[in-house]
Amino acid sequence: MSKEIIAVMGAGEMGHAIGLFFAFSGHPVRLFDIQSHVLENAKESIEKKWEALKRKVRVEKSVDDVLPIVYTEKIEDALRSADLVIEAIPEVLEWKADLFRSIANIIPSHAILASNTSSISMETLSGYVKTPEKFLGLHFFNPAEKMKLVELIPSSHTASTVMDVARNILENTGKKVLWIRKDRPGFAVNRMIAPTQILTNAILEEKLILPEAFDAHFTKLPGVPPFEMLDYVGLDTAVHTMEYYQKHLDPAFAPGGYLTDKIQKHELGRKTGVGIYRWEGDSPVKLDVSPDPDLGVRHVKAIMVNEAYRLLKEGVLNSAEEVDYGLQYGLNNRPLMKGITRETIQEMIQSLEYLADRFRIEYFRPEKSLTNGIDP
């Protein structure tokens, strides 16, 4: 039985990783970008990943013999006969809207259209597509060819049959699917870690703690330390996301002068070789410093739990188990909600009040359901 044809719009880091994942799963992939050098970089990156993989599985075939990927600058060629079209361009609403308008009369009538946005509302994006009933969000996590989780996000227009088809395609490739129950900024997993951006921004603005001293708390834990993560995803991407949250979630997400200055200098992190850290390849160069004694893991955990309580109150997810499922497969994180007691809640409340008072940021104040000790 032939597999669905996947067209990926945007061959940047996330786009070509999504294409690589589907190609590894045996799906024919059409990778589109308007910039030839982006396509060339994508092909080079995919070939390197294949060379590393084939040494492990001991095969001699070339990437072109094994992976059914077509690279193209012609949007018509990318969309021809496509069954699932995934938009994976940068987090700029105007760019996404322009792309959706440009493909409105080219995309096959049967095709499902998805956005890989990590934050922008499906309801907002659905206003720019021709057939909103066939449109949904498929939020992959980085690196997409390795991370298990995909968030499945409907708008109010998305047909239930479209949700089921998309979920089946993903599950048949081995992905873990988290169904987002209500379309809210950041959806679930990114929303839970979003307040960490408020904290890192506040630390940068306060100028009392070195990023290394904060990140040092996280080096032996699963995942990437907070400041290193900002550099890894790109400070431009982080600022775009913060500005969106600032407008649609809370003013506390406004990026400060440090990050704004970095953007103006085009010091964007790993991809430019310098950001918060200086980078050598895929590794940041850090000072060897001791962990800061006043701010650390307990504060990040507290703000994530606080945000999880907000998500449950808003109806984005249905249960604490869904929270932990998303964190496990989306961030390789340990359970956040499992094992919470009234004692640990009191410790989190103290951490949240400390952050709110120290940085004068009301968003850090504990949620009412948390202070009442209500089970999530």
Contacts in CASP RR format, 6 or more apart in sequence:
PFRMAT RR
TARGET T0000
AUTHOR 0000-0000-0000
METHOD contacts of the structure
MODEL  1
MSKEIIAVMGAGEMGHAIGLFFAFSGHPVRLFDIQSHVLENAKESIEKKW
EALKRKVRVEKSVDDVLPIVYTEKIEDALRSADLVIEAIPEVLEWKADLF
RSIANIIPSHAILASNTSSISMETLSGYVKTPEKFLGLHFFNPAEKMKLV
ELIPSSHTASTVMDVARNILENTGKKVLWIRKDRPGFAVNRMIAPTQILT
NAILEEKLILPEAFDAHFTKLPGVPPFEMLDYVGLDTAVHTMEYYQKHLD
PAFAPGGYLTDKIQKHELGRKTGVGIYRWEGDSPVKLDVSPDPDLGVRHV
KAIMVNEAYRLLKEGVLNSAEEVDYGLQYGLNNRPLMKGITRETIQEMIQ
SLEYLADRFRIEYFRPEKSLTNGIDP
3 25 0 8 1.000
3 26 0 8 1.000
3 27 0 8 1.000
3 28 0 8 1.000
4 27 0 8 1.000
4 83 0 8 1.000
4 84 0 8 1.000
4 169 0 8 1.000
5 27 0 8 1.000
5 28 0 8 1.000
5 29 0 8 1.000
5 30 0 8 1.000
5 81 0 8 1.000
5 82 0 8 1.000
5 83 0 8 1.000
5 84 0 8 1.000
6 19 0 8 1.000
6 22 0 8 1.000
6 27 0 8 1.000
6 28 0 8 1.000
6 29 0 8 1.000
6 30 0 8 1.000
6 82 0 8 1.000
6 83 0 8 1.000
6 84 0 8 1.000
6 85 0 8 1.000
6 86 0 8 1.000
7 29 0 8 1.000
7 30 0 8 1.000
7 32 0 8 1.000
7 78 0 8 1.000
7 79 0 8 1.000
7 82 0 8 1.000
7 84 0 8 1.000
7 85 0 8 1.000
7 86 0 8 1.000
7 111 0 8 1.000
8 15 0 8 1.000
8 16 0 8 1.000
8 18 0 8 1.000
8 19 0 8 1.000
8 22 0 8 1.000
8 29 0 8 1.000
8 30 0 8 1.000
8 31 0 8 1.000
8 32 0 8 1.000
8 85 0 8 1.000
8 86 0 8 1.000
8 88 0 8 1.000
9 32 0 8 1.000
9 75 0 8 1.000
9 78 0 8 1.000
9 85 0 8 1.000
9 86 0 8 1.000
9 87 0 8 1.000
9 88 0 8 1.000
9 89 0 8 1.000
9 99 0 8 1.000
9 103 0 8 1.000
10 16 0 8 1.000
10 31 0 8 1.000
10 32 0 8 1.000
10 33 0 8 1.000
10 38 0 8 1.000
10 87 0 8 1.000
10 88 0 8 1.000
10 89 0 8 1.000
11 31 0 8 1.000
11 32 0 8 1.000
11 33 0 8 1.000
11 38 0 8 1.000
11 39 0 8 1.000
11 41 0 8 1.000
11 42 0 8 1.000
11 71 0 8 1.000
12 33 0 8 1.000
12 38 0 8 1.000
12 41 0 8 1.000
12 42 0 8 1.000
12 88 0 8 1.000
13 45 0 8 1.000
13 142 0 8 1.000
13 271 0 8 1.000
14 88 0 8 1.000
14 116 0 8 1.000
14 140 0 8 1.000
14 142 0 8 1.000
14 144 0 8 1.000
15 31 0 8 1.000
15 42 0 8 1.000
15 86 0 8 1.000
15 88 0 8 1.000
15 116 0 8 1.000
15 144 0 8 1.000
16 31 0 8 1.000
16 42 0 8 1.000
16 45 0 8 1.000
16 46 0 8 1.000
17 140 0 8 1.000
17 142 0 8 1.000
17 143 0 8 1.000
17 144 0 8 1.000
17 145 0 8 1.000
18 86 0 8 1.000
18 88 0 8 1.000
18 116 0 8 1.000
18 140 0 8 1.000
18 144 0 8 1.000
18 145 0 8 1.000
19 29 0 8 1.000
19 31 0 8 1.000
19 69 0 8 1.000
19 144 0 8 1.000
19 145 0 8 1.000
20 29 0 8 1.000
20 46 0 8 1.000
20 49 0 8 1.000
20 67 0 8 1.000
20 69 0 8 1.000
20 144 0 8 1.000
20 145 0 8 1.000
21 140 0 8 1.000
21 144 0 8 1.000
21 145 0 8 1.000
21 173 0 8 1.000
22 29 0 8 1.000
22 173 0 8 1.000
23 29 0 8 1.000
23 67 0 8 1.000
23 68 0 8 1.000
23 69 0 8 1.000
24 67 0 8 1.000
24 145 0 8 1.000
25 172 0 8 1.000
25 173 0 8 1.000
25 174 0 8 1.000
26 68 0 8 1.000
27 68 0 8 1.000
27 173 0 8 1.000
28 68 0 8 1.000
28 70 0 8 1.000
29 67 0 8 1.000
29 68 0 8 1.000
29 69 0 8 1.000
29 70 0 8 1.000
30 69 0 8 1.000
30 70 0 8 1.000
30 72 0 8 1.000
30 77 0 8 1.000
30 78 0 8 1.000
30 79 0 8 1.000
30 80 0 8 1.000
30 82 0 8 1.000
31 39 0 8 1.000
31 42 0 8 1.000
31 69 0 8 1.000
31 70 0 8 1.000
31 71 0 8 1.000
31 72 0 8 1.000
31 78 0 8 1.000
32 72 0 8 1.000
32 73 0 8 1.000
32 74 0 8 1.000
32 75 0 8 1.000
32 77 0 8 1.000
32 78 0 8 1.000
32 79 0 8 1.000
33 39 0 8 1.000
33 42 0 8 1.000
33 73 0 8 1.000
34 73 0 8 1.000
35 73 0 8 1.000
36 73 0 8 1.000
39 71 0 8 1.000
39 72 0 8 1.000
39 73 0 8 1.000
42 71 0 8 1.000
43 71 0 8 1.000
46 63 0 8 1.000
46 67 0 8 1.000
46 69 0 8 1.000
47 63 0 8 1.000
49 145 0 8 1.000
50 63 0 8 1.000
50 66 0 8 1.000
50 67 0 8 1.000
51 63 0 8 1.000
54 60 0 8 1.000
54 61 0 8 1.000
54 66 0 8 1.000
59 66 0 8 1.000
70 77 0 8 1.000
70 78 0 8 1.000
72 78 0 8 1.000
75 102 0 8 1.000
75 103 0 8 1.000
75 106 0 8 1.000
76 106 0 8 1.000
79 85 0 8 1.000
79 103 0 8 1.000
79 106 0 8 1.000
79 107 0 8 1.000
79 108 0 8 1.000
79 111 0 8 1.000
80 108 0 8 1.000
81 108 0 8 1.000
82 107 0 8 1.000
82 108 0 8 1.000
82 111 0 8 1.000
83 108 0 8 1.000
83 110 0 8 1.000
83 111 0 8 1.000
83 112 0 8 1.000
84 111 0 8 1.000
84 112 0 8 1.000
84 114 0 8 1.000
84 166 0 8 1.000
84 169 0 8 1.000
85 103 0 8 1.000
85 107 0 8 1.000
85 111 0 8 1.000
85 112 0 8 1.000
85 113 0 8 1.000
85 114 0 8 1.000
86 114 0 8 1.000
86 115 0 8 1.000
86 116 0 8 1.000
86 138 0 8 1.000
87 96 0 8 1.000
87 99 0 8 1.000
87 100 0 8 1.000
87 113 0 8 1.000
87 114 0 8 1.000
87 115 0 8 1.000
87 116 0 8 1.000
87 117 0 8 1.000
88 116 0 8 1.000
89 95 0 8 1.000
89 96 0 8 1.000
89 99 0 8 1.000
90 236 0 8 1.000
90 237 0 8 1.000
90 240 0 8 1.000
91 117 0 8 1.000
91 118 0 8 1.000
91 119 0 8 1.000
91 120 0 8 1.000
91 237 0 8 1.000
91 240 0 8 1.000
91 241 0 8 1.000
91 244 0 8 1.000
92 240 0 8 1.000
93 120 0 8 1.000
93 124 0 8 1.000
93 125 0 8 1.000
93 244 0 8 1.000
96 115 0 8 1.000
96 117 0 8 1.000
96 120 0 8 1.000
96 125 0 8 1.000
96 128 0 8 1.000
97 125 0 8 1.000
97 128 0 8 1.000
100 113 0 8 1.000
100 125 0 8 1.000
100 128 0 8 1.000
100 129 0 8 1.000
100 130 0 8 1.000
101 128 0 8 1.000
103 113 0 8 1.000
104 129 0 8 1.000
104 130 0 8 1.000
105 130 0 8 1.000
107 113 0 8 1.000
107 130 0 8 1.000
111 134 0 8 1.000
112 134 0 8 1.000
112 135 0 8 1.000
112 136 0 8 1.000
112 162 0 8 1.000
112 165 0 8 1.000
112 166 0 8 1.000
113 129 0 8 1.000
113 131 0 8 1.000
113 134 0 8 1.000
113 135 0 8 1.000
113 136 0 8 1.000
114 135 0 8 1.000
114 136 0 8 1.000
114 137 0 8 1.000
114 138 0 8 1.000
114 166 0 8 1.000
115 122 0 8 1.000
115 125 0 8 1.000
115 135 0 8 1.000
115 136 0 8 1.000
115 137 0 8 1.000
115 138 0 8 1.000
116 137 0 8 1.000
116 138 0 8 1.000
116 139 0 8 1.000
116 140 0 8 1.000
117 125 0 8 1.000
117 137 0 8 1.000
117 139 0 8 1.000
118 139 0 8 1.000
118 186 0 8 1.000
118 187 0 8 1.000
118 190 0 8 1.000
118 241 0 8 1.000
119 185 0 8 1.000
119 186 0 8 1.000
119 187 0 8 1.000
119 190 0 8 1.000
119 241 0 8 1.000
119 244 0 8 1.000
119 245 0 8 1.000
120 185 0 8 1.000
120 244 0 8 1.000
121 183 0 8 1.000
121 184 0 8 1.000
121 185 0 8 1.000
121 248 0 8 1.000
122 135 0 8 1.000
122 136 0 8 1.000
122 137 0 8 1.000
122 153 0 8 1.000
122 154 0 8 1.000
122 155 0 8 1.000
122 158 0 8 1.000
122 183 0 8 1.000
123 155 0 8 1.000
123 156 0 8 1.000
123 183 0 8 1.000
125 135 0 8 1.000
125 155 0 8 1.000
126 132 0 8 1.000
126 135 0 8 1.000
126 155 0 8 1.000
126 156 0 8 1.000
126 157 0 8 1.000
126 158 0 8 1.000
129 135 0 8 1.000
132 155 0 8 1.000
132 157 0 8 1.000
132 158 0 8 1.000
133 157 0 8 1.000
133 158 0 8 1.000
133 159 0 8 1.000
133 162 0 8 1.000
134 158 0 8 1.000
134 159 0 8 1.000
134 162 0 8 1.000
135 155 0 8 1.000
135 157 0 8 1.000
135 158 0 8 1.000
135 162 0 8 1.000
136 152 0 8 1.000
136 153 0 8 1.000
136 154 0 8 1.000
136 155 0 8 1.000
136 158 0 8 1.000
136 162 0 8 1.000
136 163 0 8 1.000
136 166 0 8 1.000
137 151 0 8 1.000
137 152 0 8 1.000
137 153 0 8 1.000
137 154 0 8 1.000
138 150 0 8 1.000
138 151 0 8 1.000
138 152 0 8 1.000
138 153 0 8 1.000
138 166 0 8 1.000
138 170 0 8 1.000
139 150 0 8 1.000
139 151 0 8 1.000
139 153 0 8 1.000
139 187 0 8 1.000
139 190 0 8 1.000
140 147 0 8 1.000
140 150 0 8 1.000
141 147 0 8 1.000
141 149 0 8 1.000
141 150 0 8 1.000
141 189 0 8 1.000
141 330 0 8 1.000
141 331 0 8 1.000
142 233 0 8 1.000
147 329 0 8 1.000
147 330 0 8 1.000
147 332 0 8 1.000
148 174 0 8 1.000
148 175 0 8 1.000
148 176 0 8 1.000
148 329 0 8 1.000
148 330 0 8 1.000
149 175 0 8 1.000
149 176 0 8 1.000
149 177 0 8 1.000
149 178 0 8 1.000
149 189 0 8 1.000
149 326 0 8 1.000
149 329 0 8 1.000
149 330 0 8 1.000
150 170 0 8 1.000
150 175 0 8 1.000
150 176 0 8 1.000
150 177 0 8 1.000
150 178 0 8 1.000
151 177 0 8 1.000
151 178 0 8 1.000
151 180 0 8 1.000
151 187 0 8 1.000
151 188 0 8 1.000
151 189 0 8 1.000
152 163 0 8 1.000
152 166 0 8 1.000
152 167 0 8 1.000
152 170 0 8 1.000
152 177 0 8 1.000
152 178 0 8 1.000
152 179 0 8 1.000
152 180 0 8 1.000
153 180 0 8 1.000
153 183 0 8 1.000
153 187 0 8 1.000
154 163 0 8 1.000
154 180 0 8 1.000
154 183 0 8 1.000
155 183 0 8 1.000
156 183 0 8 1.000
163 179 0 8 1.000
167 177 0 8 1.000
167 179 0 8 1.000
170 177 0 8 1.000
171 177 0 8 1.000
176 325 0 8 1.000
176 326 0 8 1.000
176 329 0 8 1.000
178 188 0 8 1.000
178 189 0 8 1.000
178 317 0 8 1.000
178 322 0 8 1.000
178 325 0 8 1.000
178 326 0 8 1.000
178 329 0 8 1.000
180 187 0 8 1.000
180 188 0 8 1.000
180 316 0 8 1.000
180 317 0 8 1.000
181 315 0 8 1.000
181 316 0 8 1.000
181 317 0 8 1.000
181 318 0 8 1.000
182 314 0 8 1.000
182 315 0 8 1.000
182 316 0 8 1.000
184 191 0 8 1.000
184 311 0 8 1.000
184 314 0 8 1.000
184 316 0 8 1.000
185 191 0 8 1.000
185 244 0 8 1.000
185 245 0 8 1.000
185 248 0 8 1.000
185 249 0 8 1.000
186 194 0 8 1.000
186 245 0 8 1.000
187 316 0 8 1.000
188 311 0 8 1.000
188 316 0 8 1.000
188 317 0 8 1.000
188 322 0 8 1.000
188 323 0 8 1.000
188 326 0 8 1.000
189 326 0 8 1.000
189 327 0 8 1.000
189 330 0 8 1.000
189 331 0 8 1.000
190 241 0 8 1.000
191 307 0 8 1.000
191 311 0 8 1.000
191 316 0 8 1.000
192 304 0 8 1.000
192 307 0 8 1.000
192 308 0 8 1.000
192 311 0 8 1.000
192 323 0 8 1.000
192 327 0 8 1.000
192 336 0 8 1.000
193 304 0 8 1.000
193 307 0 8 1.000
193 331 0 8 1.000
194 241 0 8 1.000
194 245 0 8 1.000
194 249 0 8 1.000
194 253 0 8 1.000
194 307 0 8 1.000
195 303 0 8 1.000
195 304 0 8 1.000
195 306 0 8 1.000
195 307 0 8 1.000
195 363 0 8 1.000
195 364 0 8 1.000
196 226 0 8 1.000
196 300 0 8 1.000
196 303 0 8 1.000
196 304 0 8 1.000
197 230 0 8 1.000
197 238 0 8 1.000
197 241 0 8 1.000
197 242 0 8 1.000
197 245 0 8 1.000
197 253 0 8 1.000
198 252 0 8 1.000
198 253 0 8 1.000
198 303 0 8 1.000
198 361 0 8 1.000
198 363 0 8 1.000
198 364 0 8 1.000
199 226 0 8 1.000
199 295 0 8 1.000
199 299 0 8 1.000
199 300 0 8 1.000
199 303 0 8 1.000
199 355 0 8 1.000
199 359 0 8 1.000
199 364 0 8 1.000
200 211 0 8 1.000
200 214 0 8 1.000
200 226 0 8 1.000
200 227 0 8 1.000
200 230 0 8 1.000
201 242 0 8 1.000
201 255 0 8 1.000
201 256 0 8 1.000
201 258 0 8 1.000
201 259 0 8 1.000
202 359 0 8 1.000
202 361 0 8 1.000
203 209 0 8 1.000
203 211 0 8 1.000
203 214 0 8 1.000
203 295 0 8 1.000
204 211 0 8 1.000
204 256 0 8 1.000
204 258 0 8 1.000
204 259 0 8 1.000
204 276 0 8 1.000
205 256 0 8 1.000
205 257 0 8 1.000
205 258 0 8 1.000
206 359 0 8 1.000
209 292 0 8 1.000
209 294 0 8 1.000
209 295 0 8 1.000
210 287 0 8 1.000
210 289 0 8 1.000
210 292 0 8 1.000
211 227 0 8 1.000
211 276 0 8 1.000
211 277 0 8 1.000
212 227 0 8 1.000
212 286 0 8 1.000
212 287 0 8 1.000
212 288 0 8 1.000
212 289 0 8 1.000
213 289 0 8 1.000
213 290 0 8 1.000
213 291 0 8 1.000
213 292 0 8 1.000
214 225 0 8 1.000
214 226 0 8 1.000
214 227 0 8 1.000
214 291 0 8 1.000
214 292 0 8 1.000
214 295 0 8 1.000
214 296 0 8 1.000
215 225 0 8 1.000
215 226 0 8 1.000
215 227 0 8 1.000
215 228 0 8 1.000
215 286 0 8 1.000
216 225 0 8 1.000
216 289 0 8 1.000
216 290 0 8 1.000
216 291 0 8 1.000
216 292 0 8 1.000
217 225 0 8 1.000
217 291 0 8 1.000
217 292 0 8 1.000
217 296 0 8 1.000
217 297 0 8 1.000
218 224 0 8 1.000
218 225 0 8 1.000
218 226 0 8 1.000
218 297 0 8 1.000
218 300 0 8 1.000
219 225 0 8 1.000
221 297 0 8 1.000
222 331 0 8 1.000
222 332 0 8 1.000
222 333 0 8 1.000
222 334 0 8 1.000
223 331 0 8 1.000
223 332 0 8 1.000
223 333 0 8 1.000
224 232 0 8 1.000
226 300 0 8 1.000
227 276 0 8 1.000
227 277 0 8 1.000
228 276 0 8 1.000
228 277 0 8 1.000
228 284 0 8 1.000
230 238 0 8 1.000
230 269 0 8 1.000
230 276 0 8 1.000
231 269 0 8 1.000
231 270 0 8 1.000
231 275 0 8 1.000
231 276 0 8 1.000
231 277 0 8 1.000
231 279 0 8 1.000
231 284 0 8 1.000
232 269 0 8 1.000
232 270 0 8 1.000
234 268 0 8 1.000
234 269 0 8 1.000
234 270 0 8 1.000
234 271 0 8 1.000
235 259 0 8 1.000
235 262 0 8 1.000
235 263 0 8 1.000
235 267 0 8 1.000
235 268 0 8 1.000
235 269 0 8 1.000
235 275 0 8 1.000
235 276 0 8 1.000
236 263 0 8 1.000
236 268 0 8 1.000
238 255 0 8 1.000
238 259 0 8 1.000
239 255 0 8 1.000
239 259 0 8 1.000
239 260 0 8 1.000
239 263 0 8 1.000
242 253 0 8 1.000
242 254 0 8 1.000
242 255 0 8 1.000
242 259 0 8 1.000
243 253 0 8 1.000
243 254 0 8 1.000
243 255 0 8 1.000
245 253 0 8 1.000
246 252 0 8 1.000
246 253 0 8 1.000
246 254 0 8 1.000
246 255 0 8 1.000
250 363 0 8 1.000
252 361 0 8 1.000
252 362 0 8 1.000
252 363 0 8 1.000
262 268 0 8 1.000
262 275 0 8 1.000
262 276 0 8 1.000
266 272 0 8 1.000
267 273 0 8 1.000
267 274 0 8 1.000
267 275 0 8 1.000
268 275 0 8 1.000
269 275 0 8 1.000
269 276 0 8 1.000
269 277 0 8 1.000
269 279 0 8 1.000
270 279 0 8 1.000
270 281 0 8 1.000
270 282 0 8 1.000
270 284 0 8 1.000
273 279 0 8 1.000
273 281 0 8 1.000
277 284 0 8 1.000
277 285 0 8 1.000
277 286 0 8 1.000
278 284 0 8 1.000
278 285 0 8 1.000
279 285 0 8 1.000
298 347 0 8 1.000
298 348 0 8 1.000
298 351 0 8 1.000
299 351 0 8 1.000
299 354 0 8 1.000
299 355 0 8 1.000
301 336 0 8 1.000
301 348 0 8 1.000
302 347 0 8 1.000
302 348 0 8 1.000
302 349 0 8 1.000
302 351 0 8 1.000
302 352 0 8 1.000
302 355 0 8 1.000
303 352 0 8 1.000
303 355 0 8 1.000
303 364 0 8 1.000
304 336 0 8 1.000
305 336 0 8 1.000
305 337 0 8 1.000
305 340 0 8 1.000
305 348 0 8 1.000
305 370 0 8 1.000
306 348 0 8 1.000
306 352 0 8 1.000
306 364 0 8 1.000
306 366 0 8 1.000
306 367 0 8 1.000
306 370 0 8 1.000
308 320 0 8 1.000
308 323 0 8 1.000
308 336 0 8 1.000
308 337 0 8 1.000
308 376 0 8 1.000
309 367 0 8 1.000
309 369 0 8 1.000
309 370 0 8 1.000
309 376 0 8 1.000
310 367 0 8 1.000
311 317 0 8 1.000
311 323 0 8 1.000
312 318 0 8 1.000
312 319 0 8 1.000
312 320 0 8 1.000
312 323 0 8 1.000
312 369 0 8 1.000
312 376 0 8 1.000
313 367 0 8 1.000
313 369 0 8 1.000
317 323 0 8 1.000
319 376 0 8 1.000
320 337 0 8 1.000
320 338 0 8 1.000
320 340 0 8 1.000
320 375 0 8 1.000
320 376 0 8 1.000
321 337 0 8 1.000
323 336 0 8 1.000
323 337 0 8 1.000
323 376 0 8 1.000
324 335 0 8 1.000
324 336 0 8 1.000
324 337 0 8 1.000
324 338 0 8 1.000
327 333 0 8 1.000
327 334 0 8 1.000
327 335 0 8 1.000
327 336 0 8 1.000
328 334 0 8 1.000
328 335 0 8 1.000
337 376 0 8 1.000
340 376 0 8 1.000
342 373 0 8 1.000
345 370 0 8 1.000
345 373 0 8 1.000
348 366 0 8 1.000
348 370 0 8 1.000
349 366 0 8 1.000
349 370 0 8 1.000
349 371 0 8 1.000
352 364 0 8 1.000
352 365 0 8 1.000
352 366 0 8 1.000
353 364 0 8 1.000
353 365 0 8 1.000
353 366 0 8 1.000
355 361 0 8 1.000
355 364 0 8 1.000
356 362 0 8 1.000
356 363 0 8 1.000
356 364 0 8 1.000
356 365 0 8 1.000
369 376 0 8 1.000
END
